[in-house]
Amino acid sequence: MSSPRFTGFPDEGLVFYEGLEADNSKTFWTEHRSDYETYVRAPVQALTEDLTAEFGTPKLFRPYRDVRFSHDKTPYKTHQGAVLHRDGVGAGSLYVQVSADGLLVSGGCWRLQPDQVERYRRAVADDVQGARLEQEVQRLRAAGFSIDGEQLVRAPRGHAVDHPRIGLLRHKSLHASQSWTPADWMQDRVALDRVRDAWRQFTDLNRWLADNVGATTAPPDRRR
């Protein structure tokens, strides 16, 4: 039997997260878990599976927070996210998230290992590849996407503070995002079109990351 097709994000899912934000406890979760499964996880899974053929295999994140090293000990995430990553590209993914705040989509990289950061900066410093990335970042900004990612406060070692692409050189990760506050269209299949159209905008950014950064060569026990 084929999986259900995506028909929208039910308003009940956003209401669930509003309640979880107010009472992030095991008691609330136990009483409302069926709401999470029906109105949150199932629609996100249906959305990503409908887009698998074009964008790759999805992975849905667990709803439980890792609180081992966090001062915030609330046990549950107040959003549901999913990531899609094509096998063999190494760097460059797609992300979608639903929460009480609405819908968010992103593309790029969120965490790079040291060897990947080194290759990223080498490519940014290169006149051809650096210009290619700079033009893509400018295009995404002009299209209404925010450009984010972990950054150094100062210029990275070996790079001049007045380098023409010093802003990009300071990045240790790089991703573009767009978000929408709750609206009626989110409860319709129109939401799939919005996500798909945004993800297509990230094609060149992810291709640059795949071409210039790739997968980490660090052994697994050295990864953060």
ChimeraX commands (.cxc) that place a marker at each C-alpha (Angstrom):
marker #1 position 0.00,0.00,0.00 radius 0.5
marker #1 position 1.40,3.43,-0.95 radius 0.5
marker #1 position 1.98,6.10,1.70 radius 0.5
marker #1 position -0.68,8.80,2.17 radius 0.5
marker #1 position -0.14,11.89,0.06 radius 0.5
marker #1 position 0.47,15.20,1.78 radius 0.5
marker #1 position -2.70,17.28,2.14 radius 0.5
marker #1 position -1.44,20.07,4.42 radius 0.5
marker #1 position -0.36,20.76,7.98 radius 0.5
marker #1 position -3.51,20.56,10.15 radius 0.5
marker #1 position -4.09,23.45,12.52 radius 0.5
marker #1 position -4.27,20.87,15.32 radius 0.5
marker #1 position -0.53,20.33,14.93 radius 0.5
marker #1 position 0.25,23.98,15.65 radius 0.5
marker #1 position -2.16,23.89,18.57 radius 0.5
marker #1 position -0.30,20.83,19.88 radius 0.5
marker #1 position 2.98,22.75,19.86 radius 0.5
marker #1 position 1.40,25.75,21.56 radius 0.5
marker #1 position 0.36,23.42,24.35 radius 0.5
marker #1 position 3.79,21.77,24.49 radius 0.5
marker #1 position 5.49,25.15,24.76 radius 0.5
marker #1 position 3.25,25.95,27.74 radius 0.5
marker #1 position 3.73,22.56,29.40 radius 0.5
marker #1 position 6.84,20.74,28.20 radius 0.5
marker #1 position 6.36,17.73,30.45 radius 0.5
marker #1 position 6.04,13.97,30.16 radius 0.5
marker #1 position 2.47,14.25,31.42 radius 0.5
marker #1 position 1.44,16.57,28.58 radius 0.5
marker #1 position 3.33,14.48,26.04 radius 0.5
marker #1 position 1.73,11.23,27.15 radius 0.5
marker #1 position -1.76,12.74,27.06 radius 0.5
marker #1 position -1.28,14.30,23.61 radius 0.5
marker #1 position 1.09,11.91,21.85 radius 0.5
marker #1 position -1.61,10.79,19.45 radius 0.5
marker #1 position -2.03,14.43,18.38 radius 0.5
marker #1 position 1.69,14.61,17.65 radius 0.5
marker #1 position 1.64,11.40,15.62 radius 0.5
marker #1 position -1.50,12.34,13.65 radius 0.5
marker #1 position -1.20,16.10,13.15 radius 0.5
marker #1 position 2.57,16.65,13.15 radius 0.5
marker #1 position 4.75,13.66,12.34 radius 0.5
marker #1 position 2.43,12.06,9.77 radius 0.5
marker #1 position 2.02,15.24,7.67 radius 0.5
marker #1 position 5.78,15.97,7.75 radius 0.5
marker #1 position 6.51,12.41,6.69 radius 0.5
marker #1 position 3.93,12.60,3.90 radius 0.5
marker #1 position 5.37,15.91,2.68 radius 0.5
marker #1 position 8.94,14.63,2.51 radius 0.5
marker #1 position 7.95,11.35,0.91 radius 0.5
marker #1 position 6.06,13.23,-1.79 radius 0.5
marker #1 position 9.29,15.12,-2.54 radius 0.5
marker #1 position 11.70,12.19,-2.25 radius 0.5
marker #1 position 11.94,11.53,-5.99 radius 0.5
marker #1 position 13.28,15.02,-6.66 radius 0.5
marker #1 position 15.28,15.77,-3.53 radius 0.5
marker #1 position 16.45,12.53,-1.89 radius 0.5
marker #1 position 15.58,10.28,1.01 radius 0.5
marker #1 position 14.23,12.06,4.11 radius 0.5
marker #1 position 15.16,11.60,7.73 radius 0.5
marker #1 position 12.68,12.78,10.37 radius 0.5
marker #1 position 14.21,13.93,13.61 radius 0.5
marker #1 position 13.18,12.45,16.94 radius 0.5
marker #1 position 10.92,14.60,19.14 radius 0.5
marker #1 position 13.14,14.12,22.20 radius 0.5
marker #1 position 15.78,16.64,23.18 radius 0.5
marker #1 position 19.31,15.63,24.11 radius 0.5
marker #1 position 19.56,17.31,27.52 radius 0.5
marker #1 position 22.86,15.77,28.66 radius 0.5
marker #1 position 24.93,18.90,28.09 radius 0.5
marker #1 position 22.18,21.52,28.17 radius 0.5
marker #1 position 21.03,23.83,30.94 radius 0.5
marker #1 position 17.53,23.55,29.45 radius 0.5
marker #1 position 16.21,20.22,30.70 radius 0.5
marker #1 position 12.82,20.32,28.99 radius 0.5
marker #1 position 12.46,16.87,27.43 radius 0.5
marker #1 position 10.72,17.56,24.10 radius 0.5
marker #1 position 11.48,19.63,21.01 radius 0.5
marker #1 position 8.89,22.28,20.20 radius 0.5
marker #1 position 9.20,21.68,16.46 radius 0.5
marker #1 position 9.32,18.77,14.04 radius 0.5
marker #1 position 12.13,18.83,11.52 radius 0.5
marker #1 position 13.20,16.66,8.63 radius 0.5
marker #1 position 16.36,16.68,6.53 radius 0.5
marker #1 position 16.94,15.39,3.00 radius 0.5
marker #1 position 20.42,14.58,1.80 radius 0.5
marker #1 position 21.46,12.90,-1.43 radius 0.5
marker #1 position 23.89,10.01,-1.05 radius 0.5
marker #1 position 27.44,10.74,-2.08 radius 0.5
marker #1 position 27.34,14.55,-2.05 radius 0.5
marker #1 position 29.04,14.95,1.34 radius 0.5
marker #1 position 27.87,18.49,2.07 radius 0.5
marker #1 position 24.65,20.31,1.27 radius 0.5
marker #1 position 21.24,19.30,2.60 radius 0.5
marker #1 position 17.62,20.43,2.63 radius 0.5
marker #1 position 15.56,20.99,5.76 radius 0.5
marker #1 position 11.91,21.62,6.64 radius 0.5
marker #1 position 10.44,22.39,10.06 radius 0.5
marker #1 position 6.94,22.96,11.41 radius 0.5
marker #1 position 6.16,24.49,14.79 radius 0.5
marker #1 position 3.75,26.85,16.50 radius 0.5
marker #1 position 5.68,29.65,14.76 radius 0.5
marker #1 position 4.77,28.28,11.32 radius 0.5
marker #1 position 6.87,26.72,8.57 radius 0.5
marker #1 position 10.61,27.00,7.91 radius 0.5
marker #1 position 12.74,25.72,5.03 radius 0.5
marker #1 position 16.52,25.77,4.69 radius 0.5
marker #1 position 19.30,24.58,2.45 radius 0.5
marker #1 position 23.06,24.32,2.91 radius 0.5
marker #1 position 25.20,22.97,5.74 radius 0.5
marker #1 position 24.67,23.29,9.48 radius 0.5
marker #1 position 27.80,21.62,10.85 radius 0.5
marker #1 position 31.14,21.06,9.18 radius 0.5
marker #1 position 34.11,19.09,10.44 radius 0.5
marker #1 position 37.51,20.84,10.58 radius 0.5
marker #1 position 38.70,19.30,7.29 radius 0.5
marker #1 position 35.50,20.48,5.61 radius 0.5
marker #1 position 35.87,24.00,7.01 radius 0.5
marker #1 position 39.43,24.09,5.64 radius 0.5
marker #1 position 38.23,23.11,2.15 radius 0.5
marker #1 position 35.34,25.57,2.38 radius 0.5
marker #1 position 37.67,28.48,3.17 radius 0.5
marker #1 position 40.16,27.46,0.50 radius 0.5
marker #1 position 37.34,27.56,-2.06 radius 0.5
marker #1 position 35.99,30.91,-0.79 radius 0.5
marker #1 position 39.48,32.40,-1.10 radius 0.5
marker #1 position 39.77,31.13,-4.68 radius 0.5
marker #1 position 38.86,33.86,-7.17 radius 0.5
marker #1 position 36.66,31.63,-9.31 radius 0.5
marker #1 position 34.93,29.47,-6.70 radius 0.5
marker #1 position 34.71,32.30,-4.16 radius 0.5
marker #1 position 33.03,34.57,-6.69 radius 0.5
marker #1 position 30.67,31.75,-7.61 radius 0.5
marker #1 position 29.54,31.39,-3.99 radius 0.5
marker #1 position 29.34,35.13,-3.42 radius 0.5
marker #1 position 27.05,35.57,-6.42 radius 0.5
marker #1 position 24.81,32.74,-5.23 radius 0.5
marker #1 position 24.56,34.19,-1.73 radius 0.5
marker #1 position 23.69,37.59,-3.17 radius 0.5
marker #1 position 21.02,36.02,-5.37 radius 0.5
marker #1 position 19.44,34.19,-2.44 radius 0.5
marker #1 position 19.42,37.34,-0.30 radius 0.5
marker #1 position 17.79,39.28,-3.13 radius 0.5
marker #1 position 15.14,36.54,-3.37 radius 0.5
marker #1 position 14.26,37.02,0.31 radius 0.5
marker #1 position 16.28,34.26,1.96 radius 0.5
marker #1 position 18.32,34.85,5.10 radius 0.5
marker #1 position 21.94,33.66,5.11 radius 0.5
marker #1 position 23.10,32.21,8.41 radius 0.5
marker #1 position 25.56,29.82,9.97 radius 0.5
marker #1 position 28.18,29.66,12.70 radius 0.5
marker #1 position 30.84,32.33,12.25 radius 0.5
marker #1 position 34.10,33.48,13.76 radius 0.5
marker #1 position 34.18,36.96,15.26 radius 0.5
marker #1 position 37.52,37.71,13.61 radius 0.5
marker #1 position 39.18,36.77,10.35 radius 0.5
marker #1 position 40.29,33.12,10.26 radius 0.5
marker #1 position 43.99,32.43,10.56 radius 0.5
marker #1 position 45.83,32.96,7.31 radius 0.5
marker #1 position 43.27,35.33,5.79 radius 0.5
marker #1 position 43.48,39.11,5.68 radius 0.5
marker #1 position 40.84,41.13,7.53 radius 0.5
marker #1 position 40.29,43.19,4.36 radius 0.5
marker #1 position 39.74,40.18,2.09 radius 0.5
marker #1 position 36.84,41.02,-0.29 radius 0.5
marker #1 position 34.95,37.92,0.89 radius 0.5
marker #1 position 35.91,38.10,4.56 radius 0.5
marker #1 position 32.24,37.72,5.59 radius 0.5
marker #1 position 32.03,34.35,3.88 radius 0.5
marker #1 position 35.48,33.33,5.10 radius 0.5
marker #1 position 34.41,33.76,8.72 radius 0.5
marker #1 position 31.68,31.15,8.29 radius 0.5
marker #1 position 32.13,27.69,9.80 radius 0.5
marker #1 position 28.78,26.61,8.33 radius 0.5
marker #1 position 26.49,28.23,5.80 radius 0.5
marker #1 position 22.79,27.88,5.10 radius 0.5
marker #1 position 19.93,29.86,3.58 radius 0.5
marker #1 position 16.45,29.93,5.11 radius 0.5
marker #1 position 12.94,31.22,4.62 radius 0.5
marker #1 position 10.06,31.06,7.08 radius 0.5
marker #1 position 6.34,31.72,7.08 radius 0.5
marker #1 position 4.08,32.47,10.02 radius 0.5
marker #1 position 0.92,30.35,10.38 radius 0.5
marker #1 position -1.53,30.92,7.53 radius 0.5
marker #1 position -4.49,29.11,5.99 radius 0.5
marker #1 position -2.44,27.91,3.01 radius 0.5
marker #1 position -0.34,25.76,5.33 radius 0.5
marker #1 position -3.40,23.53,5.83 radius 0.5
marker #1 position -3.50,22.79,2.09 radius 0.5
marker #1 position -1.28,21.03,-0.43 radius 0.5
marker #1 position -0.10,24.52,-1.39 radius 0.5
marker #1 position 2.41,24.10,1.45 radius 0.5
marker #1 position 4.15,21.37,-0.55 radius 0.5
marker #1 position 4.51,23.76,-3.49 radius 0.5
marker #1 position 6.05,26.41,-1.22 radius 0.5
marker #1 position 8.57,23.94,0.19 radius 0.5
marker #1 position 9.44,22.49,-3.21 radius 0.5
marker #1 position 9.89,25.93,-4.81 radius 0.5
marker #1 position 12.16,27.06,-1.97 radius 0.5
marker #1 position 14.23,23.89,-2.05 radius 0.5
marker #1 position 14.79,24.35,-5.77 radius 0.5
marker #1 position 16.27,27.75,-4.98 radius 0.5
marker #1 position 18.97,26.00,-2.91 radius 0.5
marker #1 position 20.17,23.81,-5.79 radius 0.5
marker #1 position 23.18,25.93,-6.74 radius 0.5
marker #1 position 24.22,26.54,-3.12 radius 0.5
marker #1 position 24.18,22.83,-2.37 radius 0.5
marker #1 position 25.98,22.05,-5.62 radius 0.5
marker #1 position 28.76,24.49,-4.65 radius 0.5
marker #1 position 29.08,22.81,-1.25 radius 0.5
marker #1 position 29.17,19.36,-2.84 radius 0.5
marker #1 position 31.79,20.43,-5.38 radius 0.5
marker #1 position 34.05,22.30,-2.97 radius 0.5
marker #1 position 33.51,20.86,0.51 radius 0.5
marker #1 position 32.37,17.27,0.14 radius 0.5
marker #1 position 32.34,14.64,2.87 radius 0.5
marker #1 position 34.62,14.72,5.88 radius 0.5
marker #1 position 37.74,12.57,5.83 radius 0.5
marker #1 position 38.09,12.60,9.64 radius 0.5
marker #1 position 37.77,9.22,11.34 radius 0.5
marker #1 position 34.45,8.78,13.19 radius 0.5
marker #1 position 35.98,9.01,16.67 radius 0.5
marker #1 position 37.35,12.48,15.92 radius 0.5
marker #1 position 34.04,13.95,14.79 radius 0.5
marker #1 position 32.28,16.38,17.07 radius 0.5
marker link #1:1,2 radius 0.2
marker link #1:2,3 radius 0.2
marker link #1:3,4 radius 0.2
marker link #1:4,5 radius 0.2
marker link #1:5,6 radius 0.2
marker link #1:6,7 radius 0.2
marker link #1:7,8 radius 0.2
marker link #1:8,9 radius 0.2
marker link #1:9,10 radius 0.2
marker link #1:10,11 radius 0.2
marker link #1:11,12 radius 0.2
marker link #1:12,13 radius 0.2
marker link #1:13,14 radius 0.2
marker link #1:14,15 radius 0.2
marker link #1:15,16 radius 0.2
marker link #1:16,17 radius 0.2
marker link #1:17,18 radius 0.2
marker link #1:18,19 radius 0.2
marker link #1:19,20 radius 0.2
marker link #1:20,21 radius 0.2
marker link #1:21,22 radius 0.2
marker link #1:22,23 radius 0.2
marker link #1:23,24 radius 0.2
marker link #1:24,25 radius 0.2
marker link #1:25,26 radius 0.2
marker link #1:26,27 radius 0.2
marker link #1:27,28 radius 0.2
marker link #1:28,29 radius 0.2
marker link #1:29,30 radius 0.2
marker link #1:30,31 radius 0.2
marker link #1:31,32 radius 0.2
marker link #1:32,33 radius 0.2
marker link #1:33,34 radius 0.2
marker link #1:34,35 radius 0.2
marker link #1:35,36 radius 0.2
marker link #1:36,37 radius 0.2
marker link #1:37,38 radius 0.2
marker link #1:38,39 radius 0.2
marker link #1:39,40 radius 0.2
marker link #1:40,41 radius 0.2
marker link #1:41,42 radius 0.2
marker link #1:42,43 radius 0.2
marker link #1:43,44 radius 0.2
marker link #1:44,45 radius 0.2
marker link #1:45,46 radius 0.2
marker link #1:46,47 radius 0.2
marker link #1:47,48 radius 0.2
marker link #1:48,49 radius 0.2
marker link #1:49,50 radius 0.2
marker link #1:50,51 radius 0.2
marker link #1:51,52 radius 0.2
marker link #1:52,53 radius 0.2
marker link #1:53,54 radius 0.2
marker link #1:54,55 radius 0.2
marker link #1:55,56 radius 0.2
marker link #1:56,57 radius 0.2
marker link #1:57,58 radius 0.2
marker link #1:58,59 radius 0.2
marker link #1:59,60 radius 0.2
marker link #1:60,61 radius 0.2
marker link #1:61,62 radius 0.2
marker link #1:62,63 radius 0.2
marker link #1:63,64 radius 0.2
marker link #1:64,65 radius 0.2
marker link #1:65,66 radius 0.2
marker link #1:66,67 radius 0.2
marker link #1:67,68 radius 0.2
marker link #1:68,69 radius 0.2
marker link #1:69,70 radius 0.2
marker link #1:70,71 radius 0.2
marker link #1:71,72 radius 0.2
marker link #1:72,73 radius 0.2
marker link #1:73,74 radius 0.2
marker link #1:74,75 radius 0.2
marker link #1:75,76 radius 0.2
marker link #1:76,77 radius 0.2
marker link #1:77,78 radius 0.2
marker link #1:78,79 radius 0.2
marker link #1:79,80 radius 0.2
marker link #1:80,81 radius 0.2
marker link #1:81,82 radius 0.2
marker link #1:82,83 radius 0.2
marker link #1:83,84 radius 0.2
marker link #1:84,85 radius 0.2
marker link #1:85,86 radius 0.2
marker link #1:86,87 radius 0.2
marker link #1:87,88 radius 0.2
marker link #1:88,89 radius 0.2
marker link #1:89,90 radius 0.2
marker link #1:90,91 radius 0.2
marker link #1:91,92 radius 0.2
marker link #1:92,93 radius 0.2
marker link #1:93,94 radius 0.2
marker link #1:94,95 radius 0.2
marker link #1:95,96 radius 0.2
marker link #1:96,97 radius 0.2
marker link #1:97,98 radius 0.2
marker link #1:98,99 radius 0.2
marker link #1:99,100 radius 0.2
marker link #1:100,101 radius 0.2
marker link #1:101,102 radius 0.2
marker link #1:102,103 radius 0.2
marker link #1:103,104 radius 0.2
marker link #1:104,105 radius 0.2
marker link #1:105,106 radius 0.2
marker link #1:106,107 radius 0.2
marker link #1:107,108 radius 0.2
marker link #1:108,109 radius 0.2
marker link #1:109,110 radius 0.2
marker link #1:110,111 radius 0.2
marker link #1:111,112 radius 0.2
marker link #1:112,113 radius 0.2
marker link #1:113,114 radius 0.2
marker link #1:114,115 radius 0.2
marker link #1:115,116 radius 0.2
marker link #1:116,117 radius 0.2
marker link #1:117,118 radius 0.2
marker link #1:118,119 radius 0.2
marker link #1:119,120 radius 0.2
marker link #1:120,121 radius 0.2
marker link #1:121,122 radius 0.2
marker link #1:122,123 radius 0.2
marker link #1:123,124 radius 0.2
marker link #1:124,125 radius 0.2
marker link #1:125,126 radius 0.2
marker link #1:126,127 radius 0.2
marker link #1:127,128 radius 0.2
marker link #1:128,129 radius 0.2
marker link #1:129,130 radius 0.2
marker link #1:130,131 radius 0.2
marker link #1:131,132 radius 0.2
marker link #1:132,133 radius 0.2
marker link #1:133,134 radius 0.2
marker link #1:134,135 radius 0.2
marker link #1:135,136 radius 0.2
marker link #1:136,137 radius 0.2
marker link #1:137,138 radius 0.2
marker link #1:138,139 radius 0.2
marker link #1:139,140 radius 0.2
marker link #1:140,141 radius 0.2
marker link #1:141,142 radius 0.2
marker link #1:142,143 radius 0.2
marker link #1:143,144 radius 0.2
marker link #1:144,145 radius 0.2
marker link #1:145,146 radius 0.2
marker link #1:146,147 radius 0.2
marker link #1:147,148 radius 0.2
marker link #1:148,149 radius 0.2
marker link #1:149,150 radius 0.2
marker link #1:150,151 radius 0.2
marker link #1:151,152 radius 0.2
marker link #1:152,153 radius 0.2
marker link #1:153,154 radius 0.2
marker link #1:154,155 radius 0.2
marker link #1:155,156 radius 0.2
marker link #1:156,157 radius 0.2
marker link #1:157,158 radius 0.2
marker link #1:158,159 radius 0.2
marker link #1:159,160 radius 0.2
marker link #1:160,161 radius 0.2
marker link #1:161,162 radius 0.2
marker link #1:162,163 radius 0.2
marker link #1:163,164 radius 0.2
marker link #1:164,165 radius 0.2
marker link #1:165,166 radius 0.2
marker link #1:166,167 radius 0.2
marker link #1:167,168 radius 0.2
marker link #1:168,169 radius 0.2
marker link #1:169,170 radius 0.2
marker link #1:170,171 radius 0.2
marker link #1:171,172 radius 0.2
marker link #1:172,173 radius 0.2
marker link #1:173,174 radius 0.2
marker link #1:174,175 radius 0.2
marker link #1:175,176 radius 0.2
marker link #1:176,177 radius 0.2
marker link #1:177,178 radius 0.2
marker link #1:178,179 radius 0.2
marker link #1:179,180 radius 0.2
marker link #1:180,181 radius 0.2
marker link #1:181,182 radius 0.2
marker link #1:182,183 radius 0.2
marker link #1:183,184 radius 0.2
marker link #1:184,185 radius 0.2
marker link #1:185,186 radius 0.2
marker link #1:186,187 radius 0.2
marker link #1:187,188 radius 0.2
marker link #1:188,189 radius 0.2
marker link #1:189,190 radius 0.2
marker link #1:190,191 radius 0.2
marker link #1:191,192 radius 0.2
marker link #1:192,193 radius 0.2
marker link #1:193,194 radius 0.2
marker link #1:194,195 radius 0.2
marker link #1:195,196 radius 0.2
marker link #1:196,197 radius 0.2
marker link #1:197,198 radius 0.2
marker link #1:198,199 radius 0.2
marker link #1:199,200 radius 0.2
marker link #1:200,201 radius 0.2
marker link #1:201,202 radius 0.2
marker link #1:202,203 radius 0.2
marker link #1:203,204 radius 0.2
marker link #1:204,205 radius 0.2
marker link #1:205,206 radius 0.2
marker link #1:206,207 radius 0.2
marker link #1:207,208 radius 0.2
marker link #1:208,209 radius 0.2
marker link #1:209,210 radius 0.2
marker link #1:210,211 radius 0.2
marker link #1:211,212 radius 0.2
marker link #1:212,213 radius 0.2
marker link #1:213,214 radius 0.2
marker link #1:214,215 radius 0.2
marker link #1:215,216 radius 0.2
marker link #1:216,217 radius 0.2
marker link #1:217,218 radius 0.2
marker link #1:218,219 radius 0.2
marker link #1:219,220 radius 0.2
marker link #1:220,221 radius 0.2
marker link #1:221,222 radius 0.2
marker link #1:222,223 radius 0.2
marker link #1:223,224 radius 0.2
view
